[in-house]
Amino acid sequence: MIIDCGSCTVAGAACDDCVVTVLLGPMPTAERPLTSDGCSSDIAVAVPEIPDEHAAAVAVLAETGLIPPLRLVTRAS
């Protein structure tokens, strides 16, 4: 699973209740942009790919209500 927060059409509005924020912390914003090493001033940016077996585990945790679901919404191609 590849999570590209930059392509999310609800980024900002849905971030607080998204599994990415819960597991990895807030993503960089205009107020906290990425530096040349790929990090913002105070957080690390996650590897954008999650192995399928981990994605399945995240889905189970979300389905049971232990973590919020992935809120990624992208434009239809």
PQR file with spaces between the fields and no chain letter, atoms N, CA, C, O and H, PARSE charges and radii, in Angstrom:
ATOM       1  N    MET     1       0.847   -1.164    0.000 -0.4000 1.5000
ATOM       2  CA   MET     1       0.000    0.000    0.000 -0.0000 2.0000
ATOM       3  C    MET     1       0.899    1.235    0.000  0.5500 1.7000
ATOM       4  O    MET     1       1.810    1.352    0.819 -0.5500 1.4000
ATOM       5  N    ILE     2       0.635    2.139   -0.914 -0.4000 1.5000
ATOM       6  CA   ILE     2       1.357    3.399   -0.972 -0.0000 2.0000
ATOM       7  C    ILE     2       0.390    4.505   -0.573  0.5500 1.7000
ATOM       8  O    ILE     2      -0.695    4.628   -1.143 -0.5500 1.4000
ATOM       9  H    ILE     2      -0.105    2.044   -1.579  0.4000 1.0000
ATOM      10  N    ILE     3       0.787    5.305    0.404 -0.4000 1.5000
ATOM      11  CA   ILE     3      -0.048    6.394    0.889 -0.0000 2.0000
ATOM      12  C    ILE     3       0.611    7.703    0.481  0.5500 1.7000
ATOM      13  O    ILE     3       1.674    8.060    0.990 -0.5500 1.4000
ATOM      14  H    ILE     3       1.668    5.205    0.866  0.4000 1.0000
ATOM      15  N    ASP     4      -0.019    8.404   -0.429 -0.4000 1.5000
ATOM      16  CA   ASP     4       0.511    9.677   -0.906 -0.0000 2.0000
ATOM      17  C    ASP     4      -0.374   10.799   -0.381  0.5500 1.7000
ATOM      18  O    ASP     4      -1.358   11.177   -1.018 -0.5500 1.4000
ATOM      19  H    ASP     4      -0.882    8.114   -0.843  0.4000 1.0000
ATOM      20  N    CYS     5      -0.018   11.325    0.780 -0.4000 1.5000
ATOM      21  CA   CYS     5      -0.815   12.392    1.390 -0.0000 2.0000
ATOM      22  C    CYS     5      -0.859   13.633    0.511  0.5500 1.7000
ATOM      23  O    CYS     5      -1.802   14.420    0.606 -0.5500 1.4000
ATOM      24  H    CYS     5       0.781   11.018    1.297  0.4000 1.0000
ATOM      25  N    GLY     6       0.135   13.822   -0.336 -0.4000 1.5000
ATOM      26  CA   GLY     6       0.148   14.965   -1.229 -0.0000 2.0000
ATOM      27  C    GLY     6      -0.942   14.924   -2.277  0.5500 1.7000
ATOM      28  O    GLY     6      -1.314   15.965   -2.820 -0.5500 1.4000
ATOM      29  H    GLY     6       0.900   13.183   -0.413  0.4000 1.0000
ATOM      30  N    SER     7      -1.467   13.732   -2.576 -0.4000 1.5000
ATOM      31  CA   SER     7      -2.536   13.617   -3.563 -0.0000 2.0000
ATOM      32  C    SER     7      -3.915   13.525   -2.922  0.5500 1.7000
ATOM      33  O    SER     7      -4.912   13.381   -3.628 -0.5500 1.4000
ATOM      34  H    SER     7      -1.165   12.887   -2.134  0.4000 1.0000
ATOM      35  N    CYS     8      -3.986   13.604   -1.615 -0.4000 1.5000
ATOM      36  CA   CYS     8      -5.264   13.475   -0.907 -0.0000 2.0000
ATOM      37  C    CYS     8      -6.075   14.757   -1.056  0.5500 1.7000
ATOM      38  O    CYS     8      -5.590   15.848   -0.755 -0.5500 1.4000
ATOM      39  H    CYS     8      -3.175   13.721   -1.042  0.4000 1.0000
ATOM      40  N    THR     9      -7.314   14.615   -1.524 -0.4000 1.5000
ATOM      41  CA   THR     9      -8.161   15.783   -1.743 -0.0000 2.0000
ATOM      42  C    THR     9      -8.790   16.306   -0.461  0.5500 1.7000
ATOM      43  O    THR     9      -9.351   17.402   -0.464 -0.5500 1.4000
ATOM      44  H    THR     9      -7.707   13.729   -1.769  0.4000 1.0000
ATOM      45  N    VAL    10      -8.716   15.557    0.634 -0.4000 1.5000
ATOM      46  CA   VAL    10      -9.259   16.015    1.914 -0.0000 2.0000
ATOM      47  C    VAL    10      -8.146   16.271    2.932  0.5500 1.7000
ATOM      48  O    VAL    10      -8.401   16.350    4.134 -0.5500 1.4000
ATOM      49  H    VAL    10      -8.260   14.667    0.636  0.4000 1.0000
ATOM      50  N    ALA    11      -6.915   16.398    2.443 -0.4000 1.5000
ATOM      51  CA   ALA    11      -5.787   16.656    3.336 -0.0000 2.0000
ATOM      52  C    ALA    11      -6.044   17.929    4.128  0.5500 1.7000
ATOM      53  O    ALA    11      -6.529   18.925    3.591 -0.5500 1.4000
ATOM      54  H    ALA    11      -6.708   16.334    1.467  0.4000 1.0000
ATOM      55  N    GLY    12      -5.720   17.881    5.377 -0.4000 1.5000
ATOM      56  CA   GLY    12      -5.976   18.999    6.279 -0.0000 2.0000
ATOM      57  C    GLY    12      -7.284   18.806    7.003  0.5500 1.7000
ATOM      58  O    GLY    12      -7.313   18.774    8.233 -0.5500 1.4000
ATOM      59  H    GLY    12      -5.326   17.072    5.813  0.4000 1.0000
ATOM      60  N    ALA    13      -8.368   18.675    6.261 -0.4000 1.5000
ATOM      61  CA   ALA    13      -9.688   18.517    6.869 -0.0000 2.0000
ATOM      62  C    ALA    13      -9.864   17.161    7.547  0.5500 1.7000
ATOM      63  O    ALA    13     -10.535   17.069    8.574 -0.5500 1.4000
ATOM      64  H    ALA    13      -8.344   18.701    5.261  0.4000 1.0000
ATOM      65  N    ALA    14      -9.274   16.114    6.987 -0.4000 1.5000
ATOM      66  CA   ALA    14      -9.466   14.767    7.530 -0.0000 2.0000
ATOM      67  C    ALA    14      -8.232   14.213    8.229  0.5500 1.7000
ATOM      68  O    ALA    14      -8.262   13.084    8.719 -0.5500 1.4000
ATOM      69  H    ALA    14      -8.729   16.189    6.152  0.4000 1.0000
ATOM      70  N    CYS    15      -7.167   14.968    8.285 -0.4000 1.5000
ATOM      71  CA   CYS    15      -5.906   14.449    8.840 -0.0000 2.0000
ATOM      72  C    CYS    15      -5.997   14.056   10.311  0.5500 1.7000
ATOM      73  O    CYS    15      -5.399   13.063   10.726 -0.5500 1.4000
ATOM      74  H    CYS    15      -7.142   15.886    7.887  0.4000 1.0000
ATOM      75  N    ASP    16      -6.746   14.833   11.108 -0.4000 1.5000
ATOM      76  CA   ASP    16      -6.813   14.554   12.539 -0.0000 2.0000
ATOM      77  C    ASP    16      -7.431   13.198   12.844  0.5500 1.7000
ATOM      78  O    ASP    16      -7.156   12.618   13.894 -0.5500 1.4000
ATOM      79  H    ASP    16      -7.231   15.640   10.772  0.4000 1.0000
ATOM      80  N    ASP    17      -8.266   12.679   11.939 -0.4000 1.5000
ATOM      81  CA   ASP    17      -8.931   11.398   12.158 -0.0000 2.0000
ATOM      82  C    ASP    17      -8.486   10.366   11.129  0.5500 1.7000
ATOM      83  O    ASP    17      -9.280    9.532   10.694 -0.5500 1.4000
ATOM      84  H    ASP    17      -8.489   13.150   11.085  0.4000 1.0000
ATOM      85  N    CYS    18      -7.221   10.425   10.743 -0.4000 1.5000
ATOM      86  CA   CYS    18      -6.674    9.493    9.758 -0.0000 2.0000
ATOM      87  C    CYS    18      -5.616    8.620   10.423  0.5500 1.7000
ATOM      88  O    CYS    18      -4.880    9.086   11.294 -0.5500 1.4000
ATOM      89  H    CYS    18      -6.576   11.102   11.096  0.4000 1.0000
ATOM      90  N    VAL    19      -5.540    7.382   10.023 -0.4000 1.5000
ATOM      91  CA   VAL    19      -4.582    6.451   10.602 -0.0000 2.0000
ATOM      92  C    VAL    19      -3.139    6.913   10.397  0.5500 1.7000
ATOM      93  O    VAL    19      -2.280    6.619   11.229 -0.5500 1.4000
ATOM      94  H    VAL    19      -6.137    7.003    9.316  0.4000 1.0000
ATOM      95  N    VAL    20      -2.861    7.620    9.322 -0.4000 1.5000
ATOM      96  CA   VAL    20      -1.495    8.104    9.075 -0.0000 2.0000
ATOM      97  C    VAL    20      -1.060    9.030   10.210  0.5500 1.7000
ATOM      98  O    VAL    20       0.051    8.906   10.724 -0.5500 1.4000
ATOM      99  H    VAL    20      -3.558    7.859    8.646  0.4000 1.0000
ATOM     100  N    THR    21      -1.928    9.949   10.596 -0.4000 1.5000
ATOM     101  CA   THR    21      -1.607   10.873   11.680 -0.0000 2.0000
ATOM     102  C    THR    21      -1.468   10.137   13.006  0.5500 1.7000
ATOM     103  O    THR    21      -0.584   10.454   13.802 -0.5500 1.4000
ATOM     104  H    THR    21      -2.831   10.050   10.178  0.4000 1.0000
ATOM     105  N    VAL    22      -2.331    9.163   13.247 -0.4000 1.5000
ATOM     106  CA   VAL    22      -2.280    8.407   14.502 -0.0000 2.0000
ATOM     107  C    VAL    22      -0.989    7.607   14.614  0.5500 1.7000
ATOM     108  O    VAL    22      -0.352    7.595   15.667 -0.5500 1.4000
ATOM     109  H    VAL    22      -3.049    8.906   12.600  0.4000 1.0000
ATOM     110  N    LEU    23      -0.606    6.944   13.540 -0.4000 1.5000
ATOM     111  CA   LEU    23       0.580    6.083   13.598 -0.0000 2.0000
ATOM     112  C    LEU    23       1.889    6.832   13.383  0.5500 1.7000
ATOM     113  O    LEU    23       2.908    6.466   13.970 -0.5500 1.4000
ATOM     114  H    LEU    23      -1.123    6.953   12.685  0.4000 1.0000
ATOM     115  N    LEU    24       1.883    7.870   12.558 -0.4000 1.5000
ATOM     116  CA   LEU    24       3.133    8.513   12.164 -0.0000 2.0000
ATOM     117  C    LEU    24       3.267    9.955   12.615  0.5500 1.7000
ATOM     118  O    LEU    24       4.343   10.538   12.484 -0.5500 1.4000
ATOM     119  H    LEU    24       1.056    8.168   12.081  0.4000 1.0000
ATOM     120  N    GLY    25       2.218   10.537   13.136 -0.4000 1.5000
ATOM     121  CA   GLY    25       2.253   11.932   13.530 -0.0000 2.0000
ATOM     122  C    GLY    25       1.794   12.804   12.399  0.5500 1.7000
ATOM     123  O    GLY    25       1.564   12.315   11.293 -0.5500 1.4000
ATOM     124  H    GLY    25       1.344   10.063   13.243  0.4000 1.0000
ATOM     125  N    PRO    26       1.655   14.100   12.650 -0.5600 1.5000
ATOM     126  CA   PRO    26       1.157   14.999   11.613  0.2800 2.0000
ATOM     127  C    PRO    26       2.114   15.112   10.446  0.5500 1.7000
ATOM     128  O    PRO    26       3.333   15.106   10.619 -0.5500 1.4000
ATOM     129  N    MET    27       1.546   15.214    9.256 -0.4000 1.5000
ATOM     130  CA   MET    27       2.344   15.359    8.058 -0.0000 2.0000
ATOM     131  C    MET    27       2.765   16.819    7.915  0.5500 1.7000
ATOM     132  O    MET    27       2.136   17.703    8.496 -0.5500 1.4000
ATOM     133  H    MET    27       0.556   15.218    9.116  0.4000 1.0000
ATOM     134  N    PRO    28       3.812   17.077    7.157 -0.5600 1.5000
ATOM     135  CA   PRO    28       4.272   18.453    6.961  0.2800 2.0000
ATOM     136  C    PRO    28       3.190   19.325    6.316  0.5500 1.7000
ATOM     137  O    PRO    28       2.391   18.851    5.509 -0.5500 1.4000
ATOM     138  N    THR    29       3.182   20.589    6.685 -0.4000 1.5000
ATOM     139  CA   THR    29       2.238   21.552    6.118 -0.0000 2.0000
ATOM     140  C    THR    29       3.023   22.762    5.634  0.5500 1.7000
ATOM     141  O    THR    29       4.252   22.788    5.713 -0.5500 1.4000
ATOM     142  H    THR    29       3.831   20.974    7.341  0.4000 1.0000
ATOM     143  N    ALA    30       2.322   23.742    5.142 -0.4000 1.5000
ATOM     144  CA   ALA    30       2.997   24.967    4.708 -0.0000 2.0000
ATOM     145  C    ALA    30       3.718   25.627    5.884  0.5500 1.7000
ATOM     146  O    ALA    30       4.760   26.257    5.707 -0.5500 1.4000
ATOM     147  H    ALA    30       1.325   23.721    5.077  0.4000 1.0000
ATOM     148  N    GLU    31       3.151   25.477    7.090 -0.4000 1.5000
ATOM     149  CA   GLU    31       3.782   26.057    8.268 -0.0000 2.0000
ATOM     150  C    GLU    31       4.998   25.242    8.717  0.5500 1.7000
ATOM     151  O    GLU    31       5.899   25.775    9.363 -0.5500 1.4000
ATOM     152  H    GLU    31       2.304   24.965    7.233  0.4000 1.0000
ATOM     153  N    ARG    32       5.021   23.945    8.372 -0.4000 1.5000
ATOM     154  CA   ARG    32       6.122   23.058    8.740 -0.0000 2.0000
ATOM     155  C    ARG    32       6.562   22.281    7.512  0.5500 1.7000
ATOM     156  O    ARG    32       6.327   21.075    7.435 -0.5500 1.4000
ATOM     157  H    ARG    32       4.289   23.512    7.847  0.4000 1.0000
ATOM     158  N    PRO    33       7.199   22.945    6.547 -0.5600 1.5000
ATOM     159  CA   PRO    33       7.569   22.286    5.290  0.2800 2.0000
ATOM     160  C    PRO    33       8.715   21.301    5.471  0.5500 1.7000
ATOM     161  O    PRO    33       9.414   21.307    6.484 -0.5500 1.4000
ATOM     162  N    LEU    34       8.888   20.457    4.461 -0.4000 1.5000
ATOM     163  CA   LEU    34       9.994   19.511    4.455 -0.0000 2.0000
ATOM     164  C    LEU    34      11.314   20.241    4.255  0.5500 1.7000
ATOM     165  O    LEU    34      11.384   21.251    3.556 -0.5500 1.4000
ATOM     166  H    LEU    34       8.321   20.452    3.638  0.4000 1.0000
ATOM     167  N    THR    35      12.350   19.716    4.878 -0.4000 1.5000
ATOM     168  CA   THR    35      13.691   20.223    4.646 -0.0000 2.0000
ATOM     169  C    THR    35      14.341   19.365    3.574  0.5500 1.7000
ATOM     170  O    THR    35      13.720   18.420    3.088 -0.5500 1.4000
ATOM     171  H    THR    35      12.293   18.895    5.446  0.4000 1.0000
ATOM     172  N    SER    36      15.554   19.663    3.201 -0.4000 1.5000
ATOM     173  CA   SER    36      16.217   18.925    2.126 -0.0000 2.0000
ATOM     174  C    SER    36      16.442   17.457    2.466  0.5500 1.7000
ATOM     175  O    SER    36      16.621   16.643    1.559 -0.5500 1.4000
ATOM     176  H    SER    36      16.059   20.430    3.596  0.4000 1.0000
ATOM     177  N    ASP    37      16.438   17.096    3.750 -0.4000 1.5000
ATOM     178  CA   ASP    37      16.640   15.696    4.127 -0.0000 2.0000
ATOM     179  C    ASP    37      15.326   14.919    4.209  0.5500 1.7000
ATOM     180  O    ASP    37      15.324   13.764    4.635 -0.5500 1.4000
ATOM     181  H    ASP    37      16.292   17.757    4.486  0.4000 1.0000
ATOM     182  N    GLY    38      14.206   15.534    3.807 -0.4000 1.5000
ATOM     183  CA   GLY    38      12.927   14.837    3.785 -0.0000 2.0000
ATOM     184  C    GLY    38      12.160   14.906    5.077  0.5500 1.7000
ATOM     185  O    GLY    38      11.169   14.195    5.243 -0.5500 1.4000
ATOM     186  H    GLY    38      14.208   16.472    3.461  0.4000 1.0000
ATOM     187  N    CYS    39      12.596   15.757    6.012 -0.4000 1.5000
ATOM     188  CA   CYS    39      11.915   15.874    7.299 -0.0000 2.0000
ATOM     189  C    CYS    39      11.399   17.290    7.480  0.5500 1.7000
ATOM     190  O    CYS    39      11.916   18.236    6.885 -0.5500 1.4000
ATOM     191  H    CYS    39      13.401   16.334    5.877  0.4000 1.0000
ATOM     192  N    SER    40      10.373   17.423    8.310 -0.4000 1.5000
ATOM     193  CA   SER    40       9.960   18.771    8.674 -0.0000 2.0000
ATOM     194  C    SER    40      10.779   19.169    9.888  0.5500 1.7000
ATOM     195  O    SER    40      11.641   18.412   10.333 -0.5500 1.4000
ATOM     196  H    SER    40       9.953   16.655    8.793  0.4000 1.0000
ATOM     197  N    SER    41      10.522   20.318   10.410 -0.4000 1.5000
ATOM     198  CA   SER    41      11.348   20.826   11.493 -0.0000 2.0000
ATOM     199  C    SER    41      11.319   19.956   12.739  0.5500 1.7000
ATOM     200  O    SER    41      12.299   19.924   13.483 -0.5500 1.4000
ATOM     201  H    SER    41       9.822   20.933   10.048  0.4000 1.0000
ATOM     202  N    ASP    42      10.218   19.249   12.988 -0.4000 1.5000
ATOM     203  CA   ASP    42      10.160   18.475   14.219 -0.0000 2.0000
ATOM     204  C    ASP    42       9.571   17.074   14.073  0.5500 1.7000
ATOM     205  O    ASP    42       9.378   16.389   15.078 -0.5500 1.4000
ATOM     206  H    ASP    42       9.421   19.275   12.383  0.4000 1.0000
ATOM     207  N    ILE    43       9.278   16.629   12.844 -0.4000 1.5000
ATOM     208  CA   ILE    43       8.765   15.276   12.659 -0.0000 2.0000
ATOM     209  C    ILE    43       9.442   14.612   11.485  0.5500 1.7000
ATOM     210  O    ILE    43       9.910   15.281   10.563 -0.5500 1.4000
ATOM     211  H    ILE    43       9.434   17.186   12.028  0.4000 1.0000
ATOM     212  N    ALA    44       9.492   13.307   11.520 -0.4000 1.5000
ATOM     213  CA   ALA    44      10.031   12.551   10.392 -0.0000 2.0000
ATOM     214  C    ALA    44       8.876   12.135    9.490  0.5500 1.7000
ATOM     215  O    ALA    44       7.782   11.840    9.971 -0.5500 1.4000
ATOM     216  H    ALA    44       9.111   12.765   12.269  0.4000 1.0000
ATOM     217  N    VAL    45       9.111   12.111    8.220 -0.4000 1.5000
ATOM     218  CA   VAL    45       8.107   11.672    7.257 -0.0000 2.0000
ATOM     219  C    VAL    45       8.262   10.179    7.053  0.5500 1.7000
ATOM     220  O    VAL    45       9.373    9.676    6.885 -0.5500 1.4000
ATOM     221  H    VAL    45      10.000   12.351    7.828  0.4000 1.0000
ATOM     222  N    ALA    46       7.162    9.487    7.067 -0.4000 1.5000
ATOM     223  CA   ALA    46       7.181    8.034    6.992 -0.0000 2.0000
ATOM     224  C    ALA    46       7.527    7.543    5.602  0.5500 1.7000
ATOM     225  O    ALA    46       7.373    8.265    4.617 -0.5500 1.4000
ATOM     226  H    ALA    46       6.260    9.896    7.203  0.4000 1.0000
ATOM     227  N    VAL    47       7.990    6.322    5.534 -0.4000 1.5000
ATOM     228  CA   VAL    47       8.196    5.644    4.259 -0.0000 2.0000
ATOM     229  C    VAL    47       6.818    5.483    3.626  0.5500 1.7000
ATOM     230  O    VAL    47       5.899    4.999    4.288 -0.5500 1.4000
ATOM     231  H    VAL    47       8.115    5.736    6.334  0.4000 1.0000
ATOM     232  N    PRO    48       6.648    5.868    2.380 -0.5600 1.5000
ATOM     233  CA   PRO    48       5.318    5.901    1.784  0.2800 2.0000
ATOM     234  C    PRO    48       4.731    4.559    1.379  0.5500 1.7000
ATOM     235  O    PRO    48       3.645    4.521    0.802 -0.5500 1.4000
ATOM     236  N    GLU    49       5.409    3.465    1.661 -0.4000 1.5000
ATOM     237  CA   GLU    49       4.870    2.161    1.279 -0.0000 2.0000
ATOM     238  C    GLU    49       4.759    1.269    2.503  0.5500 1.7000
ATOM     239  O    GLU    49       5.701    1.151    3.287 -0.5500 1.4000
ATOM     240  H    GLU    49       6.291    3.495    2.131  0.4000 1.0000
ATOM     241  N    ILE    50       3.601    0.642    2.659 -0.4000 1.5000
ATOM     242  CA   ILE    50       3.354   -0.284    3.764 -0.0000 2.0000
ATOM     243  C    ILE    50       3.173   -1.667    3.158  0.5500 1.7000
ATOM     244  O    ILE    50       2.352   -1.827    2.255 -0.5500 1.4000
ATOM     245  H    ILE    50       2.836    0.738    2.022  0.4000 1.0000
ATOM     246  N    PRO    51       3.916   -2.682    3.627 -0.5600 1.5000
ATOM     247  CA   PRO    51       3.737   -4.037    3.084  0.2800 2.0000
ATOM     248  C    PRO    51       2.292   -4.502    3.230  0.5500 1.7000
ATOM     249  O    PRO    51       1.605   -4.124    4.178 -0.5500 1.4000
ATOM     250  N    ASP    52       1.840   -5.318    2.295 -0.4000 1.5000
ATOM     251  CA   ASP    52       0.450   -5.766    2.285 -0.0000 2.0000
ATOM     252  C    ASP    52       0.016   -6.416    3.594  0.5500 1.7000
ATOM     253  O    ASP    52      -1.106   -6.184    4.045 -0.5500 1.4000
ATOM     254  H    ASP    52       2.398   -5.626    1.525  0.4000 1.0000
ATOM     255  N    GLU    53       0.873   -7.223    4.216 -0.4000 1.5000
ATOM     256  CA   GLU    53       0.477   -7.878    5.466 -0.0000 2.0000
ATOM     257  C    GLU    53       0.290   -6.860    6.593  0.5500 1.7000
ATOM     258  O    GLU    53      -0.525   -7.077    7.490 -0.5500 1.4000
ATOM     259  H    GLU    53       1.784   -7.412    3.850  0.4000 1.0000
ATOM     260  N    HIS    54       1.030   -5.761    6.556 -0.4000 1.5000
ATOM     261  CA   HIS    54       0.843   -4.706    7.552 -0.0000 2.0000
ATOM     262  C    HIS    54      -0.417   -3.906    7.249  0.5500 1.7000
ATOM     263  O    HIS    54      -1.134   -3.498    8.162 -0.5500 1.4000
ATOM     264  H    HIS    54       1.692   -5.584    5.827  0.4000 1.0000
ATOM     265  N    ALA    55      -0.682   -3.685    5.974 -0.4000 1.5000
ATOM     266  CA   ALA    55      -1.900   -2.984    5.579 -0.0000 2.0000
ATOM     267  C    ALA    55      -3.127   -3.766    6.026  0.5500 1.7000
ATOM     268  O    ALA    55      -4.121   -3.175    6.448 -0.5500 1.4000
ATOM     269  H    ALA    55      -0.099   -4.017    5.232  0.4000 1.0000
ATOM     270  N    ALA    56      -3.065   -5.084    5.936 -0.4000 1.5000
ATOM     271  CA   ALA    56      -4.174   -5.927    6.385 -0.0000 2.0000
ATOM     272  C    ALA    56      -4.364   -5.797    7.901  0.5500 1.7000
ATOM     273  O    ALA    56      -5.495   -5.753    8.384 -0.5500 1.4000
ATOM     274  H    ALA    56      -2.257   -5.564    5.593  0.4000 1.0000
ATOM     275  N    ALA    57      -3.269   -5.739    8.639 -0.4000 1.5000
ATOM     276  CA   ALA    57      -3.352   -5.582   10.095 -0.0000 2.0000
ATOM     277  C    ALA    57      -3.936   -4.217   10.456  0.5500 1.7000
ATOM     278  O    ALA    57      -4.750   -4.116   11.374 -0.5500 1.4000
ATOM     279  H    ALA    57      -2.350   -5.775    8.246  0.4000 1.0000
ATOM     280  N    VAL    58      -3.529   -3.175    9.746 -0.4000 1.5000
ATOM     281  CA   VAL    58      -4.065   -1.835    9.979 -0.0000 2.0000
ATOM     282  C    VAL    58      -5.570   -1.828    9.693  0.5500 1.7000
ATOM     283  O    VAL    58      -6.337   -1.212   10.433 -0.5500 1.4000
ATOM     284  H    VAL    58      -2.868   -3.257    9.000  0.4000 1.0000
ATOM     285  N    ALA    59      -5.987   -2.499    8.643 -0.4000 1.5000
ATOM     286  CA   ALA    59      -7.412   -2.574    8.310 -0.0000 2.0000
ATOM     287  C    ALA    59      -8.205   -3.248    9.421  0.5500 1.7000
ATOM     288  O    ALA    59      -9.299   -2.797    9.760 -0.5500 1.4000
ATOM     289  H    ALA    59      -5.364   -2.999    8.042  0.4000 1.0000
ATOM     290  N    VAL    60      -7.673   -4.312    9.988 -0.4000 1.5000
ATOM     291  CA   VAL    60      -8.357   -5.011   11.089 -0.0000 2.0000
ATOM     292  C    VAL    60      -8.466   -4.096   12.307  0.5500 1.7000
ATOM     293  O    VAL    60      -9.521   -4.025   12.936 -0.5500 1.4000
ATOM     294  H    VAL    60      -6.784   -4.678    9.713  0.4000 1.0000
ATOM     295  N    LEU    61      -7.385   -3.400   12.641 -0.4000 1.5000
ATOM     296  CA   LEU    61      -7.418   -2.475   13.779 -0.0000 2.0000
ATOM     297  C    LEU    61      -8.443   -1.365   13.556  0.5500 1.7000
ATOM     298  O    LEU    61      -9.138   -0.962   14.489 -0.5500 1.4000
ATOM     299  H    LEU    61      -6.527   -3.458   12.129  0.4000 1.0000
ATOM     300  N    ALA    62      -8.536   -0.875   12.329 -0.4000 1.5000
ATOM     301  CA   ALA    62      -9.511    0.174   12.013 -0.0000 2.0000
ATOM     302  C    ALA    62     -10.937   -0.367   12.077  0.5500 1.7000
ATOM     303  O    ALA    62     -11.833    0.308   12.586 -0.5500 1.4000
ATOM     304  H    ALA    62      -7.971   -1.202   11.571  0.4000 1.0000
ATOM     305  N    GLU    63     -11.153   -1.573   11.567 -0.4000 1.5000
ATOM     306  CA   GLU    63     -12.488   -2.175   11.571 -0.0000 2.0000
ATOM     307  C    GLU    63     -12.996   -2.415   12.985  0.5500 1.7000
ATOM     308  O    GLU    63     -14.201   -2.364   13.231 -0.5500 1.4000
ATOM     309  H    GLU    63     -10.425   -2.121   11.154  0.4000 1.0000
ATOM     310  N    THR    64     -12.082   -2.678   13.915 -0.4000 1.5000
ATOM     311  CA   THR    64     -12.489   -2.925   15.294 -0.0000 2.0000
ATOM     312  C    THR    64     -12.565   -1.648   16.121  0.5500 1.7000
ATOM     313  O    THR    64     -12.944   -1.689   17.292 -0.5500 1.4000
ATOM     314  H    THR    64     -11.103   -2.720   13.715  0.4000 1.0000
ATOM     315  N    GLY    65     -12.209   -0.520   15.525 -0.4000 1.5000
ATOM     316  CA   GLY    65     -12.313    0.758   16.209 -0.0000 2.0000
ATOM     317  C    GLY    65     -11.121    1.130   17.074  0.5500 1.7000
ATOM     318  O    GLY    65     -11.184    2.110   17.817 -0.5500 1.4000
ATOM     319  H    GLY    65     -11.902   -0.487   14.574  0.4000 1.0000
ATOM     320  N    LEU    66     -10.036    0.371   16.995 -0.4000 1.5000
ATOM     321  CA   LEU    66      -8.864    0.680   17.806 -0.0000 2.0000
ATOM     322  C    LEU    66      -8.055    1.848   17.254  0.5500 1.7000
ATOM     323  O    LEU    66      -7.381    2.549   18.009 -0.5500 1.4000
ATOM     324  H    LEU    66      -9.984   -0.425   16.391  0.4000 1.0000
ATOM     325  N    ILE    67      -8.117    2.058   15.955 -0.4000 1.5000
ATOM     326  CA   ILE    67      -7.468    3.193   15.312 -0.0000 2.0000
ATOM     327  C    ILE    67      -8.425    3.708   14.242  0.5500 1.7000
ATOM     328  O    ILE    67      -9.288    2.963   13.776 -0.5500 1.4000
ATOM     329  H    ILE    67      -8.664    1.489   15.341  0.4000 1.0000
ATOM     330  N    PRO    68      -8.283    4.978   13.844 -0.5600 1.5000
ATOM     331  CA   PRO    68      -9.150    5.460   12.766  0.2800 2.0000
ATOM     332  C    PRO    68      -8.733    4.853   11.426  0.5500 1.7000
ATOM     333  O    PRO    68      -7.594    4.413   11.275 -0.5500 1.4000
ATOM     334  N    PRO    69      -9.635    4.827   10.466 -0.5600 1.5000
ATOM     335  CA   PRO    69      -9.294    4.284    9.145  0.2800 2.0000
ATOM     336  C    PRO    69      -8.446    5.256    8.340  0.5500 1.7000
ATOM     337  O    PRO    69      -8.286    6.417    8.716 -0.5500 1.4000
ATOM     338  N    LEU    70      -7.916    4.779    7.255 -0.4000 1.5000
ATOM     339  CA   LEU    70      -7.213    5.628    6.302 -0.0000 2.0000
ATOM     340  C    LEU    70      -8.248    6.531    5.650  0.5500 1.7000
ATOM     341  O    LEU    70      -9.238    6.042    5.106 -0.5500 1.4000
ATOM     342  H    LEU    70      -8.046    3.836    6.950  0.4000 1.0000
ATOM     343  N    ARG    71      -8.034    7.823    5.696 -0.4000 1.5000
ATOM     344  CA   ARG    71      -8.991    8.787    5.144 -0.0000 2.0000
ATOM     345  C    ARG    71      -8.560    9.316    3.780  0.5500 1.7000
ATOM     346  O    ARG    71      -9.114   10.306    3.302 -0.5500 1.4000
ATOM     347  H    ARG    71      -7.230    8.219    6.138  0.4000 1.0000
ATOM     348  N    LEU    72      -7.594    8.679    3.156 -0.4000 1.5000
ATOM     349  CA   LEU    72      -7.059    9.121    1.863 -0.0000 2.0000
ATOM     350  C    LEU    72      -8.162    9.123    0.808  0.5500 1.7000
ATOM     351  O    LEU    72      -8.817    8.105    0.582 -0.5500 1.4000
ATOM     352  H    LEU    72      -7.145    7.875    3.544  0.4000 1.0000
ATOM     353  N    VAL    73      -8.361   10.266    0.169 -0.4000 1.5000
ATOM     354  CA   VAL    73      -9.309   10.411   -0.925 -0.0000 2.0000
ATOM     355  C    VAL    73      -8.549   11.071   -2.071  0.5500 1.7000
ATOM     356  O    VAL    73      -8.040   12.182   -1.923 -0.5500 1.4000
ATOM     357  H    VAL    73      -7.829   11.092    0.352  0.4000 1.0000
ATOM     358  N    THR    74      -8.472   10.389   -3.216 -0.4000 1.5000
ATOM     359  CA   THR    74      -7.774   10.937   -4.362 -0.0000 2.0000
ATOM     360  C    THR    74      -8.759   11.177   -5.502  0.5500 1.7000
ATOM     361  O    THR    74      -9.848   10.606   -5.535 -0.5500 1.4000
ATOM     362  H    THR    74      -8.885    9.486   -3.337  0.4000 1.0000
ATOM     363  N    ARG    75      -8.353   12.030   -6.429 -0.4000 1.5000
ATOM     364  CA   ARG    75      -9.179   12.294   -7.610 -0.0000 2.0000
ATOM     365  C    ARG    75      -9.215   11.048   -8.484  0.5500 1.7000
ATOM     366  O    ARG    75      -8.213   10.342   -8.597 -0.5500 1.4000
ATOM     367  H    ARG    75      -7.467   12.495   -6.402  0.4000 1.0000
ATOM     368  N    ALA    76     -10.345   10.774   -9.096 -0.4000 1.5000
ATOM     369  CA   ALA    76     -10.458    9.650  -10.016 -0.0000 2.0000
ATOM     370  C    ALA    76      -9.663    9.965  -11.269  0.5500 1.7000
ATOM     371  O    ALA    76      -9.722   11.076  -11.797 -0.5500 1.4000
ATOM     372  H    ALA    76     -11.159   11.347   -9.005  0.4000 1.0000
ATOM     373  N    SER    77      -8.922    8.979  -11.737 -0.4000 1.5000
ATOM     374  CA   SER    77      -8.103    9.184  -12.939 -0.0000 2.0000
ATOM     375  C    SER    77      -8.942    9.130  -14.186  0.5500 1.7000
ATOM     376  O    SER    77      -8.417    9.282  -15.290 -0.5500 1.4000
ATOM     377  H    SER    77      -8.874    8.077  -11.308  0.4000 1.0000
